[in-house]
Amino acid sequence: MQISMQLSYSGGYKESADMVAELERAGLDLVWVAEAYGFDAVSLMGYIAARTETVQIAAGILPIYTRTPSLLAQTAAGVDALSDGRCHLGLGASGPQVIEGWHGVRYDRPLGRTREIIEICRNVWARQDRLVHDGPIYHLPLPPDQGTGLGKPLKIITHPLRPRIPIWVAALGPKNVEMTAELADGWLPLFYLPEKADAVWGDDLRAGAAKRDPELGPLQISAGGIVSIGDDAAAMRELARPMVALYVGGMGAKGHNFYNDLIKRYGFEQEAETIQDLYLDGKKDDAAAEVPDELLEAMTLCGPEGYVKERLAAFKASGVSHLSVIPVPTGGQSVADLLGSLKEWSE
C-alpha cells in the first residue's frame, strides 16, 4: 500500500505545503487536497508542486458542478505539467448544500455528469482530435440553437505531459460505485470499514469491474482514517466522533443524506436515525455521543503497534491500495516518525 494523507482545507496554505515537503522525506506517497467553500484546491496543489519533488498531488475532491468538463481537464493538465507528472484528479458531486447554497448551481444528475466528465477529460488529454462531445448533459461545441452559433471544435493548445492522468471518484451509492469501478482509475470511499466493505459494496464493484476496460488496470482504492500508535493511542479514535456525527447527522435532510444511508447499510440503522435526529435538533454533542464505538474502531487504526499492524493488514486485504491517514502522534513521536513506521509496515 502507498501512504496518503488528506490536508485540511481551512487555511494555512503555506504551513500545509511546508508540512508536505517534510513528510515527503518521511515517505508520504500522495497528498489529497480538499475543496469545500474555503480557498480553492488548485492554488495549493500548484504551490505544493513547486515545493516538492516526488509526492503525488491529488485533488480530493474537485466538485463536478463548479467547473466545466474542459476546465477540469485543463486544470489537471496544468498541475500535472507543473509537478512533472504527479497530478491526480479527484472528482465528486459534493452535496446540494454546497453546490446550490454556495455556488448557486442546480444539483442534478451527478452520475451522468461524472461519466461524461471522465470521457471529456480523457479526450482532452489524449489530444487526438478536436474536442467534440454530444452527450445527454454536455454538448461541445454548444449547438447553434442554444447559443450564438459561433462555437467550433477546438483542441487544447498546449500538449499535456501525460495523455492519461489518474481520475479518482468519491462515491458511496450503489450506482455511483458501479460506475466508478467501470470507468475511474481510483475510488474514494468515506467511512470505509474493511471488514464490511465487500458486504456493502462488493456486488457494485464487481458489476462495474465486469464492464471495465482492461487497459485501465485494477481499480485503486484510497481509504483509512485516524492513525495513532501507542499503548494509550486507542483514545485518539475519539477525535473522529464529532466528524462522524456531522456527516451522518448534519450533511443533508431526512432521506437525503448519503452518509447516513451508508452507516445504515453497515448495520447501524437505529444509531444513524438517532444521530441524525439529535444533530438536526441542534444537539450536536448528544449526537456525537451516539456514534457507536464499534464504528469508530473499525474505521481507524489506533492502538499498540501490533494492533495497528493488524488494522493495516485488514485494509490491505480488503483491496485498499492507498492508506489515507490522519496521523495523531503520541509519546514524543512526530508525524514524520508515525508515517515512517506506516511506510515500513505497509511494504
Beta strands, then each sheet from edge to edge (+ up, - down):
strand 1: 2-7
strand 2: 30-33
strand 3: 56-59
strand 4: 62-63
strand 5: 87-92
strand 6: 133-134
strand 7: 139-140
strand 8: 167-170
strand 9: 186-188
strand 10: 220-229
strand 11: 301-303
strand 12: 322-327
sheet 1: 4+ 5+ 3+ 2+ 1+ 12+ 10+ 9+ 8+
sheet 2: 4+ 5+ 3+ 2+ 1+ 12+ 10+ 11+
sheet 3: 6+ 7-
end
